[in-house]
Amino acid sequence: MLALFDAGPPPPCPDPFNLADYVLSAGALTPEKIALQILTATGAERWSYARLTAAVRGTATGLLRLGLTPGDRVLMRLGNGVDFPVLFLGAIAAGLVPVPTSAQLTAPEVTTLAAAVAPKLIVAGDGIALPQAPDCPVLPATTLVAWHRLPPSEIAFGDPDRPAYIVFTSGSSGTPRAVLHAHRAVWARRMMWQGWYGLTATDRLLHAGAFNWTYTLGTGLMDPWAAGATALIPAAGVSPSQLPLLLRRHDATLFAAAPGIYRQMLKGVGQLALPKLRHGLSAGEKMPEVTRARWRAATGIPVHEALGMSECSTFVSAAPDRPAPSGAIGYPQLGRRVAVLGNDGLPVMRGEAGTLAVSRRDPGLFLGYLGAEMETAARFRGEWFLTGDTVRMAEDGAITYLGRDDDMMNAGGYRVSPLEVEAAIAANPHVEDCAAVELRVKADASIIGCFFTGTASPAELAEFAAGRLADYKCPRLYERRDALPRGANGKLLRQTLREDYEARHDTA
């Protein structure tokens, strides 16, 4: 049987459509219900659906009063607070295109992103790096609070295929790529409700990620709100060790995080009592089997994993009513059309390894890379969008993840290009050559390592990188070499460096 899954098309997206209106519509039926709680160690900030909707539509009014017009881009430089989702949805409600970014990015990094999207406005929180010499106004985040009380803006409805928002993903070229999504992308997420979450309006979903992460924006906020459920988000400064208490105190029924958070929660812990939690959700990177086993032993609660990417969110997952077989990620969600392709661009037989691909007809698939038409076209083979993930499809359709077909690294769930890290470090005048590699340091943990030649010291390079890269992109290990391995054509052999390091160190 061919490695092809097609359960029929999903229900068509309504037309006209607006992403923000859709996300908030279910809450209109229960306006006084709590939509969002931002959790601290001692309490919580609570937002009802009525308050959230008023803030979003008031923010839309404030943006339009600045003279912005539909299609204009708004670069978001905000911390992990409620301003983030309110501005995101407010911009979309007004017909604008928000561009969420990580607050950890340095000035050089965000300068590159701003040049790619040419924003008409930047909204910035205190102490968060801005583009160097920005070409548009910079609005302080403190202004947003007053906008919450403005009269509600009309919702900008339109073609569900028109641009809604832009997120950035690290490209294999080393330059972050601007991923342009349509309004319909949020409609496609309905396939996850049963295919991954088991989500209902009665759920209280706690997501451990920062607001700016697309995993948090989607799984932690937009999906619970679209279902009329309650989103729980830890405030900045809450540590993984505090999460079990918050899960119990706030009666969380679902928990979502990257695998590294699960691992940190289990440090020094024998048993974890989480009486209301039905199951956990994991995405961002493959969960090590040792982490999954330790979590199940400590809690008795299963974790359902999902595989996706910035260009299409998650589309393969385990679910409460269809758990993944041992070693597999899960199954293609109902409504998806997925294949495993060989080098000829055709589906291989089930049981054979190949490249995971998603149909270009998938409603959740991105519109393209902004300003990079050739790079967008290169990711398609006929009907199929090539994800770059190497997988195997079993006879029953279960997908087993085998790795990336490039050298992309994963840092706490964020995909990081080695070329971007290498370019930053190679700028040091005392570095002759360098290679960034993801290294397995334990059975359930990996880090970014940097191998280099030259006269720089590891301490010097650590300080140098910190001024040019977001913290999650910075290598945690530096090792000087006399030379770096290269192939006959001069290509850097990162896999050789990885294998050599792991052979010299106990990673069990």
C-alpha positions, -999 to +999 in steps of 0.1 A: +000+000+000+013+035-008+023+058+020-006+082+013-034+093+037-065+110+025-096+110+047-115+135+026-115+173+026-123+193+058-154+215+059-148+246+038-138+278+056-167+304+058-165+332+033-162+361+041-141+354+072-119+371+098-095+351+120-100+373+151-138+373+148-138+335+146-115+331+176-138+352+198-172+341+185-177+312+209-170+334+238-199+357+229-222+329+241-206+330+276-193+366+279-187+364+317-168+332+315-130+334+321-112+333+288-077+338+301-058+336+334-022+347+336-008+327+365+017+337+391+030+318+421+006+336+443-025+344+422-038+351+387-049+379+364-083+371+350-099+382+317-135+373+308-145+368+272-164+402+274-133+420+286-110+402+261-133+410+232-137+447+242-099+450+244-093+434+210-119+455+192-108+487+210-072+480+200-084+476+164-099+511+167-067+525+181-046+511+153-070+524+126-070+559+142-032+560+136-040+559+099-031+523+092-049+507+063-058+470+055-027+449+047-003+472+067+021+452+088+026+457+126+058+444+141+052+432+176+081+436+201+063+427+233+069+406+264+049+376+278+018+396+288-018+399+278-009+428+254+006+402+231-026+383+221-048+414+224-026+433+199-023+402+176-060+398+174-068+435+174-046+440+143-062+411+125-097+423+134-088+457+118-075+439+086-039+445+094-011+419+094+006+415+128+042+401+129+048+385+163+085+381+173+104+368+203+113+394+229+147+376+232+159+387+198+188+411+197+188+445+179+208+430+149+184+401+147+152+422+148+167+446+123+170+418+098+133+408+104+121+444+101+138+447+067+121+416+055+085+427+064+087+465+061+063+473+089+042+504+090+042+504+129+063+488+156+047+483+191+074+478+217+076+470+254+101+485+278+136+471+274+129+450+243+154+454+215+143+474+185+154+475+149+184+498+143+171+531+128+135+519+122+118+533+091+084+536+108+068+549+140+075+530+173+045+529+197+052+522+234+032+493+247+019+514+275-005+531+249-023+498+244-040+498+278-060+530+270-071+515+237-090+487+255-117+513+264-121+527+229-153+521+210-152+487+192-140+487+156-160+470+129-145+436+120-128+436+086-142+405+069-130+393+035-115+365+015-103+337+038-072+334+016-060+369+022-029+375+044-036+375+082-003+373+100+034+366+095+057+344+117+094+338+113+111+305+110+148+298+108+156+287+072+182+262+061+198+292+043+207+307+076+183+337+071+150+337+090+121+333+066+089+353+068+061+328+067+029+344+055-004+328+067-040+334+055-070+339+077-081+304+069-052+290+088-071+292+121-101+274+106-078+245+097-068+242+133-103+227+141-088+194+128-066+193+159-095+196+184-103+159+181-072+148+162-049+159+190-064+177+220-098+162+227-107+198+233-141+209+246-156+242+260-153+228+295-115+225+293-089+246+311-057+243+291-024+254+306+004+261+281+039+266+294+053+286+264+057+323+258+030+342+241+051+349+210+057+313+202+032+301+175+027+269+195+014+290+224-006+314+202-023+285+186-026+257+211-025+278+242-048+307+232-066+307+199-078+271+200-092+272+235-109+305+228-124+293+195-138+264+215-151+286+243-126+270+268-103+287+293-066+294+286-041+294+314-007+309+308+021+312+334+034+347+338+070+356+330+093+342+357+073+311+366+098+282+366+090+246+354+093+234+390+063+256+399+040+243+371+027+212+390+014+234+417-003+257+392-018+228+373-034+216+406-043+250+419-061+261+387-078+228+379-060+224+345-075+196+325-050+198+296-013+207+297+008+217+267+046+222+266+078+213+247+095+181+258+122+200+277+096+215+301+083+180+309+119+169+316+125+199+339+093+193+358+104+158+366+138+168+381+141+154+416+105+143+416+092+108+424+054+113+420+033+142+407-003+144+418-024+161+391-059+150+398-078+171+372-054+166+343-066+143+316-035+142+294-005+162+283+003+176+248+038+179+234+052+195+202+081+216+191+105+186+189+104+148+193+098+138+229+125+113+240+110+080+250+128+082+284+110+115+292+076+100+282+082+070+303+093+090+334+062+113+330+039+084+328+055+067+358+054+099+379+018+110+370+000+081+354-011+105+327-004+100+290+012+126+267-001+129+231+025+142+207+022+162+175+044+169+145+041+201+125+059+232+114+055+270+111+043+266+075+014+243+085+012+240+123+005+204+134-011+179+111+002+145+125-007+137+161-018+112+187-051+117+204-070+105+234-092+083+212-063+072+190-030+070+209+002+065+190+018+031+188+051+027+206+078+048+189+054+066+166+043+103+167+007+096+158-016+096+127-025+122+101-055+142+114-088+137+098-092+162+069-055+161+060-040+148+029-005+136+037+021+114+019+056+101+023+076+108-008+107+092-024+134+111-043+112+109-074+085+129-058+061+099-057+047+082-026+068+053-014+053+021-001+042+020+035+070+009+058+096+027+036+114+059+047+108+091+028+101+128+031+068+138+048+047+160+025+014+179+029-010+186+001-010+222-012-048+220-008-045+219+030-063+249+044-037+253+071-008+256+046+009+290+044+006+314+015+044+314+010+076+330+021+073+367+019+095+381-008+109+347-017+089+332-045+117+310-058+123+296-023+086+290-019+084+272-052+114+250-043+095+235-013+067+221-036+068+190-058+036+190-078+007+187-054+030+183-024+047+207+001+079+191+013+083+194+051+119+183+052+111+157+079+121+121+072+094+097+084+080+062+079+043+054+075+031+021+090+004-001+074-022+014+097-011+050+088+009+057+120+039+081+114+073+075+129+097+104+129+132+096+118+148+131+117+154+161+095+168+159+060+190+189+067+211+201+096+184+222+114+188+223+152+162+223+179+165+245+210+137+240+235+112+236+207+125+265+185+140+255+152+174+271+147+195+272+116+232+263+121+241+288+094+225+317+114+246+307+145+277+302+125+274+335+107+271+353+140+302+336+156+323+337+124+321+375+127+346+373+156+380+382+142+397+354+162+375+327+146+388+311+114+361+284+109+331+272+129+302+248+129+270+248+150+256+213+158+228+200+179+244+176+204+227+149+225+241+153+260+216+130+278+191+105+267+164+131+270+183+164+264+203+181+237+221+214+233+236+236+206+273+232+204+299+252+185+331+237+171+357+262+160+392+269+148+412+300+157+426+317+187+393+328+204+385+313+238+352+296+246+344+323+272+351+350+247+328+334+221+300+329+246+301+366+254+304+375+217+274+353+207+252+367+235+254+401+219+243+389+185+219+360+191+188+354+211+195+334+242+179+302+228+201+303+197+234+307+217+256+276+219+259+260+254+292+243+245+323+256+227+351+233+216+383+243+197+395+221+170+427+221+148+404+217+118+368+210+110+358+180+089+348+187+053+338+166+024+355+164-010+335+193-022+343+214+008+309+209+025+310+211+063+303+176+078+282+185+109+270+150+113+307+138+117+312+164+145+280+152+162+289+116+160+324+122+172+313+143+202+286+118+213+310+089+209+334+106+234+307+114+259+282+093+278+247+105+266+227+077+283 
